Amino acid sequence: TDYELKPGGRNIRVTEETKHEYVDLVAEHLLTNAIRPQINSFLEGFNEMVPRELISIFNDKELELLISGLPEIDLDDLKANTEYTGYTVASNVVQWFWEVVKSFNKEDMARLLQFVTGTS
């Protein structure tokens, strides 16, 4: 099946200059438009359980925190599984980094994990 990712898109060649826009449009299509019926069904069921007016006061980060809570992050495990490029475990900068991270509260630790992994 062909889908126009933008008006007149089927007549536009993908070039070096337009490839980033093309990839963004394909990703948007695959992650939203292509699964719109499933998203709508999920939202319908979710809104039956939790009325929209009760969650509309929260942004996406606040809602995620309410649903998931703050994770327990094992700092030793994080350190043991960190890969360094251009540094070693013994590098001063690395030692300073872990010293600072050790002082983080749960919320800051969760933010760090989300930053370095892209997921909470």
Helices and strands as residue ranges (DSSP letters): G 9-11, H 19-31, G 33-35, H 36-49, H 52-55, H 60-68, H 75-80, H 92-102, H 106-117
